[in-house]
Amino acid sequence: MRLEVTLLGTGTSVGVPVIGCGCAVCTSDDPRDARTRTSAHVTAHTPAGPVHLQIDAGPDFRRQALAHGVTEVDALLVTHAHFDHVMGLDDLRPFFFRDRSPIPVVTEARTAETLAEMFAYIFRDGTYPGVSRLELQPVPPGAPIAVASRTRPEASVEVTPVPVYHGSARILGWRIGALAYLTDVSRVPEGSFALLDGVEVLVLDGLRPETHPTHLSFGEAAEVAARVGARETWLIHMTHNVLHEDANAMLPEGVRLAYDGLQLQVGA
């Protein structure tokens, strides 16, 4: 199965440039130093047709979708319920203008409960005219599930929720074929490495060179990458402490900084 992956955003929770900051990164003219909030779009090419998966939808989702040609979403895979990963849920409404079939929001049970509270007008009361037909689909971590195309139900792809830790909070990464996407990670529990066996392309949290209580540093991310053994690892969720060109040159072989709009090809 061939995957086309677009990293729509690669920045931390406040984005880069940071409001009111005049540092070298926030004033850089290198487009790779401009980072919207982290999310990705994956198109899985199956024998029965493509399946379009959106991983997280933060406050920059609308302009990310316009900038990078996201025109279909068959399922939304949510890592966790922090603002920078879910506040773009309402921007999925245009995907229902021509097709009112539901879009599943796949996540673990605790996150689903939080989203039902945050977006009660979508998931509970149904009083908002034209509300998106998003349907919460709680899944147990570690158990593969099939996600189908909205328009071609015979086309489906298996996704595996991978439990990881964001500080003390357990959240989800996602395994899709030979791709693994792990954002907002400070620790990968031992049992999750088995779920990452055979990954060829790893997209991994890497906040900055210095340590942080809820995110991997560059050095810690390199250790996870070495353990997974993917042929290539791309770091995401970087802060404005990271000047792309300088930091990229310091990373070990096979580990590189991602940037907004980076396109990856995974699998045959």
N, C-alpha and C positions, 0 to 999 in steps of 0.2 A: 504493500500500500504506500502510495506516494502522498506526502504532506507538503503543502505550501503554507509557510508560517510567516506572518508579518508581525513584528514587534511594534505595536502601535505607539506605545509609550514605555519609557525606560527610567523614569525619574521617581524620586521619593515623594512623600505625601504632599509637600507644598509645591512641588514642581521646580524646575530650573529654567530661566532665572527666578530667583526668589524675590518677592515684592520688596522693594526698597533697598536691595543689596547692590553694592557696586564692586564686588570682588571680581577677580580675574575670570572666574568661570561664568558668573552672571552677566559679564560684559563682553564675553568672548564672541568673536565673529565666526568661530567654527560651528557650523550647524549641528554637529554631534554633541555640543555642549548645551543645547536647548533640549530639555527633557520634560515631556508631559507625563502625567501620572501613569503608572505601569499597567499595561494590559496587552493582550495579544489576540490575533485572529488566525485560526487554523482552518484550512480547507483540506479535508481528507478525500482523496480521489479513490473511490471504491469501484469495483466492477459494475455496480448498479447505478453509479452516479455519485456526484460530490455531496459531502456533508460539511456544513459550515458551522464551526464552533467558535464562539466568542468566550475568551477567558477574561473575566472581570469586565466591568463597565463603570469606570470612574467618572469624575466630573469633567474630564476632557474627551469623553467618548464621542460626542457629536462631531467635534472638529477632527478627531482622529479618523472616524469613519469616512468623512468627506475627503480628507487629505489622502487616504490610502485605499479608496474604492471599495469599502465594505458595503455590499448591496444585499447580502442575504445572511441571516442568522437562523440556524436550526435549533441551537441550544446555547444557553448561557451557563458556563461552568464558573462557579464562584468559589474563590479561595477562602475568603472570610469577609466579615461585614464592616470592616473599617471604611470610613468615608471615602478615601481615595480609591477604593476598589468597587464601590457599589452605587455611588451617587448619580451615576448616569443611567440607572435603570429606566427612568421615564423617557430617555432619548431613544429607547427601542420602539416607541410608538409608530414611527413611520414604517416599520417592517410589517405593520398590520393594516396599512391603508389599502392594500390590494388583496391581502390574504389574512383572514381572521383566525386561521388555525393557530392553536396555542404554541408558545415557545416554553419548553421546560427550563426551569432555573435549578440546576443540579448542584447540590451542596450538602454538607452534613446537617444533621437535625438541629443542632444549636444555632447554627447560622441561619437556617430556614426560619426558626422562631424569631430571631432578631429582625430579619427582613420583613416578616409579617407585621411586626410592630412598627418598623421604620416606614414602611410603605403600605399602611393599612388600606388606603384608597385603591390600591392595586389588588392586594391579596385577601382583603376581608370584606369591606363594606360594599364595593362595587358601585359607588354612587358617582364616580367621576366619569363624565361623558367621554366615550371613545377610549376608555382605559385599556392599556395593553393587556392582552390575554396571556400573561405570564403565569405559569403554574409551578409552584414550589415542588421540587422532587428531592426529598431527603434521601441520602444514600449512606450506607455504612462505610467508613474508611477501609480501604484495602480490597474492597469487593468490586471487580470489574462489572460495568453495566454497558448496555448497548444504547446508543443514541442514534435516532433515525432522522432522515431528511423530512422536513415538513411537507414538501411537494412530491417526494418520491419515497414513500415509506419502505420500499424494498431496499433502499440504500441506507446502510447503517454502519456505525463504527463503534468499536469498543473503547471505552475510556476507563481508567482506573484512578480513583481518588487515593492519593498518597498522603498519609498523615505525617505532618511535620510540626515543629514548634516555633511560634513567634513569641519569644519571651516565655512566659508560663502558659500561654494560650495554645491549645492544639488547633491547627488549621489544616487546610488541604493544599497539596500540590496536585498536579495532574500528569498522568502518563497516557500518551496517545501514540500507539505504535512504537516507533523507535525514538520518540520525542518525550522528554520530561520537562515540565515547567514548574519550578519551585520558587515562588516569590515570598518575601517577608519571612524569611527563615533565619532562625538563630541556632537551631539544632535539628538534625535529621536523626530520629530514633533508629536504633539498631535494626528493628524489624522492617523498617521502610526500605533499607538498602536492597533487600531481596526483590521488592517491587520495581526497582530500578535496574535490575539485571538486563543487560543487552541494550541499554539506551545508547544511541549513537550521537544524539544532539541533546545537550543539557542546557536549559535556560535557568539561571540560578541567581538568587539574591546575592548582591555584593555591594554593600552600602558605601564603603569608604575604606581607606587603608587602616584606620584606627578601629579598635574594637567598639562594640555597641551592645547594650543589653538585649535588644530584640531583633537584631539583624546580623548576618554574617559580615565580617570584615573581608577584605580581599584575601588575606592569608588563610582565614578559615574557609572561605569559599574554595580556594585552591585545594585544600585538604579534602573537602567533600568531592570536588571534581576528580581528584586522583583516585578516591575510593570508588566512585561510580565507574570511572574508566571510559567515559564517552570520548569519541574521537574529537569532538569540539564542545567547548563550554563557553556560553555567552553570559556575562554578568549584567544584571539589571537592578533597578531601584537605587541608582546612584544619587548622591547628594551634590550640593554645589561646592563641596570640598574636592571634587574630582575633575581635573582638567583632562579631557579625553586623551589627547595625544600623549601627554606626559605619563599619565597613569597606565595607558595601554602598553607602553614600552617596558613597564616594570613587571608585567604579569608573566607567569611561566608559560612555556610552550603549550598550546592547545587551549589556553584560557584567554579570552579577549573581552573587552567592554562592548556591550551592545549599544545601539543608538536608535532613536525613533525612526521608524520606517525600514529598519533592517529586515530583509527578506531571506528566509532560510528554506532550503529544500532538504527534506528528510525522506529516506527510503527510496525504493526503486521507482 
